[in-house]
Amino acid sequence: MSAVTDAVPVNPPAHPVVQSVRDSLVIAKRNLIRMSRIPEMVIFGLIQPIMFVVLFSYVFGGSMNIGGTTDPSVYREFLMAGIFAQTVTFATAGAGAGIADDMHKGLIDRFRSLPMARGAVLTGRTLADLVQTALTVFVLAIVALLVGWRTHTSVGEVLAAFALLLLLGYAFTWVGALIGLSVRTPEAATSGGLIWLFPVTFISNAFVDSSRMTPWLQHVADWNPFSATVQACRKLFGNPGVSPSDAWPMVHPVWASLIYSVLIVLIFRTLAVRKYRSAAA
Amino acid sequence: MPGAIYAEGLVKTFGDVKALDGVDLDVPEGTVLGLLGPNGAGKTTTVRCLTTLLRPDRGRAVVAGVDVLKHPNDVRRSIGLSGQFAAVDEYLTGRENLQMVGRLYQMRAKAAKARAAELLEQFDLADAADRPAKTYSGGMRRRLDLAAALVVSPPVMFMDEPTTGLDPRNRQLLWDVIKRLVSGGTTLLLTTQYLEEADHLAHDIAVVDHGRVIARGTSDQLKARTGGERVEVVVHERDDMPAASEVLRGFGKGDTTVEEHMRKLTVPVTGGAKLLAEVIRELDTRGIEIDDIGLRRPTLDDVFLSLTGHVAEAKDASDEQEPGQKAAKEAAK
């Protein structure tokens, strides 16, 4: 078995950043191949937000007061920014479950025994999830256009809104990564990755006019990072129901959304990578 | 000069369980060390410490000439690890799995591709190369896992119970691969629960129990300490037992153990099958009718019994039991 002892051509030691990018892309590719082989996961990921659009706009549509009107078509335009934002955050559970599954199957041990960049396993996973999220948002936008959602601003502003949404989704996958590394089973990661999203997405301006909440709840909603992105999207889409609140994140939602998302990435990436380095299967 | 794998006083504690209690190892380059012990003895923890997956609380380790605690990433360049479970991505094909691992060992894309094809051929996986690993049998997955550990032909290999749960055919296949690997100059540390496997593959054996190496030596040395081979005779008539005992005394290398109620006599011997034939002839000459006779080789249990005074037990299983389950079990008794 001569091949076993043959020297194998290996890249010369690269700059750590170059290596990190290269390794992350290898892992991202791996996760994208996986997703393409489990299409039902992608399809369920699509059905859920579409169901929300239909349920919210037709069930709640007529009884929601947005900017002084209960016109269902106004609520539908108001709602979409919220549904988009909620959809991107649901990638959290997928990232968590995927990483927990890798731990469970011993793959994380294999990766940790390889001379690869430390953060690459997690970065690659979050990048692959970002691709899936982008695909989901794209399909959802088409469905939204079909049920009557429209934007009333420039192409640049609309694209900026989608960029903020994807950044929020990316930030949340890092929270999912940390959850995935902290639980014992993939199942726990799925439910653990979802539970906390309900208060985060509902105590916000996503589905209702937050200025009609009791004051303390409104306060929470106004400062909720999730609300900032929703507010920014409504503004950038030119959709109705922009909150008149004078809380800083509501007045400067684009900046607030950017700052919140970047902070979440920085904090949770640091925590997740630290956890990964000491992960025990 | 320390060997290709060297460890000194490794200690690792999980909560109040001392998984490693001062493990010392020294594996000369190009040899195989078999780490033999029951579940929970500390075999896997030792491997995890040496492969940079776990940081020991105390102690020193050098693998392929590099300090494991100081330069873990340099160690990773020189080692291959094949674990207890086939750590392959089941949704990726065999080829994709190997290419990915090659890339992560920092091989160029082209080289990783060529190497993957080569390994698939060697490990008899070429026909299944482009099927997701999910469709592989247990043995095929294990082979793919081992191939992944060999992508860069690392000079030092670690295998944690490589054949646990495999059928005899696949076990034999893996043994052949391991032997070829070692003849190519690879240093290997292998953990196993089977004395037979250690016997078959390892130059040296270290027996671990309760996080310590309690004995080391070649397989022959260990067996000698264990009492080596024994002849076991079950006579047909209880009255024949004294006569049979006398026959055995003539051949034995130690005291004969007698189990009256089973009409069984056991005596340590050297000389293997040839001696067994002589014993049978002698018993026959004296007209002693026998129900059963056999040559018994020492098992892991025997090694343990003689070294520790207790039988090798699956500690993992009992440790992981919830108190409630334990109580229920007690009650059931």
Interface residues (C-beta under 8 A of the other chain):
Chain A: M1 S2 A3 V4 T5 D6 A7 V8 P9 V10 N11 P13 A14 Q19 R22 D23 V26 I27 K29 R30 I33 R34 R37 I38 K105 G106 L107 D109 R110 F111 R112 S113 L114 P115 M116 A120 S278 A280
Chain B: R48 T51 T52 L53 L54 R55 N73 D74 R76 R77 I79 L81 G83 Q84 F85 A86 A87 V88 D89 E90 Y91 L92 E96 M100 V101 R103 L104 Y105 Q106 M107 R108 A111 R115 E118 L119 Q122 P132 A148 L150 V151 V152 S153 V177 R180 L181 G184 G185 T186
